[in-house]
């Protein structure tokens, strides 16, 4: 693939000295409530510090924890936990709301461009925050290429269909390539070094390591404006770490806990979660399908993902994306192209 095949934005649409983050683009209603606010409700500062040491940095995140998990924190009795949760619920509303109030909250959703207008239209505007988008398919179908393009697109201002925020990338297969980011950044007229500085990266080697990396993200997200979390891929380490007979139930339980954490991060910090997934043979795929495949992870993963995308190869550099499952998007397909500048629309 040569650089001439790169999809180039018009000069008027390029970034010129863009400073991340433009505070004028931050919605006041989009902010989370820091855990320190509990002290205003009579909670001891020492107990707040214990919550932070356990990876809880916002009141929003606190109310997402069970009472059992909170009492497991050293130094927090059941009576203290009851008092803490009562205080948190005075700060963060956790009860019933009207449909109109939910509609208003949905206005805080940010849709991040994939780099392809056709793919964006399929997704209703792009990869959305407050949700988990799962992309599955065989190797070389474009899953990681979309991830690399999103690393750059997320840093674009909202006016350019970006997320105006930073990116966290958890790599379980060793496929992240910083040199791949450079031509994608140049496509948008951005400084590649600045773009790379706004991506925090971690290589995970076990499923426990993967989960612990998620726990550590809360501290970063309370301090800096993140808009995207990438996990590439979500199931790889589980398939390696759980191989013996009788381990399936434990594997699915651990996977469910990790997915629950991803959902909470998406809602706590209004970030988009984009995760890739492997496929496995599907013996029940039907006799008319030459090589039937289905996404790994079973029903646990299926129920956790908000939007599921199935990717397959097309002609040459072309790839085809199909809406496999979504609460609001119709089942449809889009064709996109992988270029030197990342994901782009196909040439006519």
C-alpha positions as CSV (number, residue, x, y, z in Angstrom):
1,X,0.0,0.0,0.0
2,X,1.6,3.3,-1.0
3,X,1.1,6.7,0.5
4,X,-0.6,7.9,-2.7
5,X,-3.6,5.7,-1.7
6,X,-4.0,7.7,1.5
7,X,-7.4,9.4,1.9
8,X,-6.5,13.1,2.5
9,X,-8.8,15.6,4.1
10,X,-9.2,19.0,2.4
11,X,-6.8,21.7,3.9
12,X,-9.7,23.5,5.4
13,X,-10.6,20.5,7.5
14,X,-7.1,19.8,8.8
15,X,-5.9,20.5,12.3
16,X,-3.7,23.6,12.8
17,X,-2.0,23.9,16.1
18,X,-4.8,22.1,17.9
19,X,-4.3,22.1,21.6
20,X,-5.9,19.2,23.5
21,X,-8.2,19.9,25.3
22,X,-10.4,22.8,24.3
23,X,-12.3,23.5,27.6
24,X,-15.0,25.3,25.6
25,X,-16.0,21.9,24.2
26,X,-16.5,20.3,27.6
27,X,-20.1,19.9,28.7
28,X,-20.8,20.8,32.3
29,X,-23.3,17.9,32.5
30,X,-20.7,15.5,31.3
31,X,-18.6,15.9,34.5
32,X,-18.4,13.2,37.1
33,X,-18.5,13.9,40.9
34,X,-15.1,13.4,42.6
35,X,-15.0,11.1,45.6
36,X,-13.7,14.0,47.7
37,X,-17.2,15.5,47.8
38,X,-18.1,12.8,50.3
39,X,-16.4,14.9,53.0
40,X,-19.1,17.6,52.5
41,X,-21.6,14.9,53.6
42,X,-19.7,14.1,56.8
43,X,-17.5,11.2,55.6
44,X,-14.1,11.1,57.2
45,X,-11.2,12.0,54.8
46,X,-9.4,8.9,55.9
47,X,-12.2,6.7,54.7
48,X,-12.2,8.6,51.4
49,X,-8.5,7.8,51.1
50,X,-9.3,4.1,51.6
51,X,-11.7,4.2,48.7
52,X,-9.2,5.9,46.5
53,X,-6.6,3.3,47.4
54,X,-9.1,0.7,46.3
55,X,-9.4,2.4,42.9
56,X,-12.6,4.3,43.5
57,X,-12.2,8.0,42.6
58,X,-15.7,9.2,41.8
59,X,-19.1,9.1,43.6
60,X,-20.5,7.8,40.3
61,X,-18.2,4.9,40.4
62,X,-18.8,4.3,44.1
63,X,-22.5,3.7,43.7
64,X,-21.7,1.1,41.0
65,X,-20.0,-1.1,43.6
66,X,-21.8,-3.7,45.7
67,X,-21.9,-3.4,49.5
68,X,-20.0,-6.7,49.7
69,X,-17.1,-5.4,47.6
70,X,-16.9,-2.2,49.6
71,X,-16.8,-4.0,53.0
72,X,-13.9,-6.0,51.6
73,X,-11.8,-2.8,51.6
74,X,-9.6,-2.9,54.7
75,X,-10.8,-0.5,57.4
76,X,-14.4,-0.1,56.1
77,X,-17.0,-1.8,58.3
78,X,-20.5,-2.5,57.2
79,X,-21.8,0.5,59.2
80,X,-19.3,2.8,57.5
81,X,-20.1,1.5,54.1
82,X,-23.8,2.1,54.7
83,X,-23.0,5.7,55.7
84,X,-20.7,6.2,52.7
85,X,-23.3,4.9,50.2
86,X,-26.0,7.0,51.8
87,X,-23.8,10.1,51.4
88,X,-22.9,9.2,47.8
89,X,-26.6,8.8,46.9
90,X,-27.2,12.4,48.0
91,X,-24.6,13.6,45.5
92,X,-25.4,11.2,42.6
93,X,-29.0,10.4,41.7
94,X,-29.5,6.6,41.5
95,X,-33.2,6.3,41.4
96,X,-35.9,6.4,38.8
97,X,-36.0,9.2,36.2
98,X,-38.3,9.9,33.3
99,X,-37.8,8.9,29.7
100,X,-37.3,12.6,28.9
101,X,-34.5,12.8,31.4
102,X,-32.8,9.8,29.8
103,X,-33.2,11.5,26.5
104,X,-31.5,14.6,27.8
105,X,-28.6,12.5,29.2
106,X,-28.2,10.9,25.8
107,X,-27.4,14.3,24.4
108,X,-24.0,14.0,26.2
109,X,-23.1,11.0,24.0
110,X,-20.1,11.8,21.7
111,X,-19.8,10.0,18.4
112,X,-16.3,9.6,17.2
113,X,-15.6,9.2,13.5
114,X,-14.0,6.0,12.3
115,X,-12.4,7.8,9.4
116,X,-14.9,6.4,6.9
117,X,-18.2,8.3,6.3
118,X,-19.9,5.1,5.1
119,X,-18.9,3.3,8.3
120,X,-19.9,6.4,10.4
121,X,-23.4,6.4,8.8
122,X,-23.8,2.7,9.5
123,X,-23.0,3.4,13.2
124,X,-25.4,6.4,13.4
125,X,-22.5,8.9,13.5
126,X,-19.5,7.0,14.7
127,X,-18.3,5.0,17.7
128,X,-20.3,6.3,20.7
129,X,-19.5,7.0,24.3
130,X,-21.5,5.5,27.2
131,X,-21.4,2.2,25.2
132,X,-19.3,-0.8,24.4
133,X,-18.7,-1.4,20.7
134,X,-17.3,-4.9,19.9
135,X,-15.8,-5.7,16.5
136,X,-15.2,-9.4,15.7
137,X,-13.9,-11.2,12.7
138,X,-11.0,-13.3,11.4
139,X,-7.5,-11.9,11.2
140,X,-6.8,-9.1,8.7
141,X,-10.4,-8.0,8.6
142,X,-9.6,-4.5,9.9
143,X,-10.3,-4.7,13.7
144,X,-7.0,-3.3,14.8
145,X,-6.8,-0.9,11.9
146,X,-10.1,0.7,13.1
147,X,-8.5,0.9,16.6
148,X,-5.4,2.7,15.3
149,X,-7.5,5.2,13.3
150,X,-9.7,5.8,16.4
151,X,-6.6,6.6,18.4
152,X,-6.1,9.7,16.2
153,X,-9.8,10.5,15.5
154,X,-10.6,10.6,19.2
155,X,-8.2,13.6,19.6
156,X,-9.9,15.7,16.9
157,X,-12.2,18.5,18.1
158,X,-15.9,17.8,18.3
159,X,-16.4,20.1,15.3
160,X,-14.5,17.6,13.2
161,X,-16.5,14.6,14.6
162,X,-13.7,13.7,17.1
163,X,-13.9,13.2,20.8
164,X,-11.6,16.0,22.0
165,X,-10.0,13.6,24.4
166,X,-7.2,11.2,25.2
167,X,-7.0,7.5,24.5
168,X,-6.3,4.5,26.7
169,X,-5.1,1.3,24.8
170,X,-4.9,-2.1,26.5
171,X,-3.0,-4.5,24.2
172,X,-3.4,-8.2,24.8
173,X,-1.9,-9.5,21.6
174,X,1.1,-7.1,20.9
175,X,-0.5,-5.6,17.8
176,X,-0.3,-1.9,18.7
177,X,2.1,-0.1,16.4
178,X,3.0,3.6,17.2
179,X,4.6,4.0,13.8
180,X,1.1,3.2,12.3
181,X,-0.2,6.2,14.1
182,X,2.2,8.6,12.3
183,X,0.6,8.6,8.8
184,X,-2.9,8.6,10.3
185,X,-2.0,11.7,12.3
186,X,-0.5,13.3,9.2
187,X,-3.7,12.6,7.3
188,X,-5.5,14.9,9.6
189,X,-2.7,17.5,9.7
190,X,-1.9,16.7,13.3
191,X,1.5,16.5,15.0
192,X,2.3,12.8,15.3
193,X,4.3,13.2,18.5
194,X,1.5,15.1,20.2
195,X,-1.0,12.5,19.2
196,X,1.2,9.7,20.6
197,X,1.7,11.6,23.8
198,X,-2.1,11.6,24.2
199,X,-2.3,7.8,24.0
200,X,-1.6,5.9,27.2
201,X,-0.6,2.3,26.4
202,X,-0.3,-0.9,28.4
203,X,0.6,-4.4,27.3
204,X,-1.4,-7.1,29.3
205,X,0.0,-10.6,29.7
206,X,-2.6,-12.4,31.8
207,X,-6.3,-11.9,32.4
208,X,-5.5,-10.8,35.9
209,X,-3.1,-8.2,34.6
210,X,-5.7,-7.0,32.1
211,X,-8.3,-6.5,34.9
212,X,-5.8,-4.7,37.1
213,X,-5.0,-2.3,34.3
214,X,-8.7,-1.4,34.1
215,X,-8.7,-0.7,37.8
216,X,-5.8,1.7,37.5
217,X,-7.5,3.7,34.7
218,X,-10.0,5.4,37.1
219,X,-7.2,7.5,38.6
220,X,-6.0,8.7,35.1
221,X,-9.5,9.4,33.9
222,X,-10.3,11.6,36.9
223,X,-7.2,13.7,36.2
224,X,-7.3,14.0,32.4
225,X,-10.0,14.1,29.8
226,X,-10.2,10.7,28.2
227,X,-12.8,9.8,25.6
228,X,-11.8,6.3,24.3
229,X,-10.7,3.0,25.8
230,X,-9.5,0.3,23.4
231,X,-9.1,-3.3,24.4
232,X,-7.4,-5.4,21.6
233,X,-8.5,-8.1,22.1
234,X,-10.9,-8.8,25.0
235,X,-10.9,-12.6,24.9
236,X,-7.3,-13.5,23.8
237,X,-5.8,-13.9,27.3
238,X,-8.9,-15.8,28.7
239,X,-8.5,-18.4,25.9
240,X,-4.9,-18.8,27.0
241,X,-5.3,-18.8,30.7
242,X,-8.3,-21.1,30.9
243,X,-7.6,-24.2,28.9
244,X,-8.4,-27.2,31.1
245,X,-11.6,-29.1,31.4
246,X,-13.9,-27.8,34.0
247,X,-12.5,-24.2,33.7
248,X,-15.2,-22.8,31.4
249,X,-17.5,-21.6,34.2
250,X,-14.6,-19.8,36.0
251,X,-13.5,-18.3,32.7
252,X,-16.9,-16.9,31.9
253,X,-17.3,-15.6,35.5
254,X,-14.0,-13.7,35.2
255,X,-14.8,-12.4,31.8
256,X,-18.2,-11.2,33.0
257,X,-16.4,-9.3,35.8
258,X,-14.1,-7.6,33.4
259,X,-16.9,-6.7,31.0
260,X,-18.9,-5.3,33.9
261,X,-15.9,-3.1,34.7
262,X,-15.8,-1.9,31.1
263,X,-19.4,-0.9,31.2
264,X,-18.9,1.0,34.4
265,X,-15.9,2.9,33.0
266,X,-18.0,3.8,29.9
267,X,-20.8,5.3,32.0
268,X,-18.7,6.7,34.8
269,X,-16.4,8.8,32.6
270,X,-18.6,9.1,29.4
271,X,-16.0,7.3,27.3
272,X,-16.4,5.0,24.3
273,X,-15.1,1.5,24.7
274,X,-14.0,-0.2,21.5
275,X,-12.9,-3.8,21.9
276,X,-11.9,-6.4,19.4
277,X,-12.8,-10.0,19.6
278,X,-11.6,-13.3,18.1
279,X,-13.8,-15.8,16.3
280,X,-14.1,-19.5,16.8
281,X,-15.5,-22.3,14.7
282,X,-19.3,-22.7,14.8
283,X,-20.3,-26.3,14.2
284,X,-23.9,-25.2,14.2
285,X,-23.4,-22.5,11.6
286,X,-25.3,-24.4,8.9
287,X,-24.4,-26.7,6.0
288,X,-24.6,-23.8,3.4
289,X,-21.8,-21.8,5.1
290,X,-18.4,-22.8,3.8
291,X,-16.4,-21.9,7.0
292,X,-18.9,-20.9,9.7
293,X,-17.4,-18.7,12.5
294,X,-18.9,-17.1,15.6
295,X,-17.5,-14.6,18.1
296,X,-15.6,-16.0,21.1
297,X,-16.9,-15.3,24.6
298,X,-20.4,-16.8,24.4
299,X,-23.5,-15.3,25.8
300,X,-21.6,-13.4,28.5
301,X,-19.9,-11.2,25.9
302,X,-23.0,-11.0,23.7
303,X,-25.0,-9.5,26.6
304,X,-22.3,-7.1,27.6
305,X,-21.7,-5.5,24.2
306,X,-23.9,-2.6,23.3
307,X,-23.1,-2.7,19.6
308,X,-21.6,-5.8,17.9
309,X,-19.9,-5.4,14.5
310,X,-19.0,-8.3,12.3
311,X,-16.0,-7.6,9.9
312,X,-15.0,-9.6,6.9
313,X,-12.6,-9.2,4.0
314,X,-13.7,-7.7,0.7
315,X,-11.7,-7.1,-2.5
316,X,-8.1,-6.0,-2.1
317,X,-7.9,-3.4,0.7
318,X,-11.7,-3.3,1.1
319,X,-13.4,-4.5,4.2
320,X,-17.1,-5.1,5.0
321,X,-18.7,-4.2,8.3
322,X,-22.2,-5.5,9.3
323,X,-24.3,-4.5,12.3
324,X,-24.5,-7.9,14.1
325,X,-26.5,-6.6,17.1
326,X,-27.6,-3.2,18.3
327,X,-30.4,-1.7,20.5
328,X,-31.1,1.0,18.0
329,X,-29.3,0.5,14.7
330,X,-30.8,-1.5,11.8
331,X,-29.1,-4.6,10.4
332,X,-27.1,-3.3,7.5
333,X,-23.6,-3.3,5.9
334,X,-21.0,-0.7,4.9
335,X,-17.8,-1.1,2.8
336,X,-14.6,0.8,3.8
337,X,-11.0,0.7,2.8
338,X,-7.7,0.4,4.7
339,X,-5.2,2.9,3.5
340,X,-1.9,4.3,4.6
341,X,-3.8,7.0,6.4
342,X,-6.0,4.5,8.3
343,X,-9.6,3.6,7.7
344,X,-11.3,5.6,4.9
345,X,-14.1,5.5,2.3
346,X,-13.6,3.4,-0.8
347,X,-12.6,5.1,-4.0
348,X,-15.2,5.3,-6.7
